[in-house]
Amino acid sequence: MRVDLFDFELPEASIALRPPTPRDAGRLLVVRPGEALDDRAVRDLPGLLRPGDALVFNDTRVIPARLKGVRHRPGAPGLRMEAMLHLREAPDTWRAFARPAKRLAPGDRIVFGRQGAGEPCDLGGLDATLVEKGEAGEITLAFDLSGPDLDAAIAATGDLPLPPYIAGKRPTDARDTTDYQTVYADAPGAVAAPTAGLHFSEALLADLDAAGIQRHRVTLHVGAGTFLPVKADDTDDHRMHAEIGHLSGETADALNRVRAAGGRVVAVGTTALRLLESAADAEGRLHPFSGPTEIFITPGTPIRAVDALMTNFHLPRSTLFMLVSAFSGLETMRAAYAHAIEHGYRFYSYGDSSLLFPAGR
């Protein structure tokens, strides 16, 4: 499909720079294709679902994946650079997006967190070798540390990777270390938050339990590719970056039982939906899944395993707006987003939310 079909005018003031306070104080636009839009609040969620429905949360935890360093190359001056980790390939190896990538080359040594080379690698600094250079600023880094030692060094050296449309307008601060993490975050590895989950407080989770709504967890480590604009003119020419996910056999079986009993599977966020669809067969039955997924959901992609989707409002021409258009219909979502803009809903990571139901079911 033409990418410009997913374009719309979004006022800059619509992008939220801080989340609602408290977490569950955000607005919720309920979208049922063919019916009137319903302006509600996130706190209304327990009453919008039915006993026996199941919410599926992505329990990934955001790591401080933005690394600042200096490139060292024999016979060349040091070069200040930045790397955004996005996919772990081995205990000592990460793929990353680098700036300025054009001035980097395989074999370069990069010192993160310190100005000088030659110091021993410790929790105050981190050394790596650039082993491969790809397209669109992507590089592969082999670190001198590995496994838990590397994790600790990244935690000590890196910065929280707020989305560019927030980080470009204000500095990251101590509030973000809490705000940009779900209350149920458990498995470290994401470089972007599963932002629909940021709306859930402990009180809201308790209300969902009291309403008979099941809660289940999956893991999809969100990559920095979620921030990348779609530069192609046609969706067929856009390449999704792989993200690592896990769905246990126990959870797959539990969700299959929910649907067999007449309940609905409700994905909390596009990341949970993408993982569930990666794990579903042609009949919508879920199976255990562990590994990378590059699934790209656009209008025409069948949605087999998910009956409703809670998700924030996304940017024009983004893969996420394409996904919600696949779920509820492009014209339905264009109308919903026009309504949201007109009525002051806040967009993207720290913004308000929506509860979407599928078209054609």
Secondary structure, DSSP 8 states (H G I E B T S, - for coil): -BGGGG-----GGGB-SS--SSGGGSEEEEE-TTS--EEEEGGGHHHHS-TT-EEEEE-EEE---EEEEEEEETTEEEEEEEEEEEEEEETTEEEEEEETGGG--TT-EEEES-S-SSS---TT-EEEEEEEE-STTEEEEEESS-HHHHHHHHHHH-B----HHHHTTS---HHHHHHTS-TT--EEEESS--GGGGG--HHHHHHHHHTT-EEEEEEE---GGGG----SSBGGG-----EEEEE-HHHHHHHHHHHHTT--EEEESHHHHHHHHHHB-TTS-B--EEEEE-----TTS---S-SEEEEE---TT-HHHHHHHHHH-HHHHHHHHHHHHHTT--BSTTS-EEEE--TT-
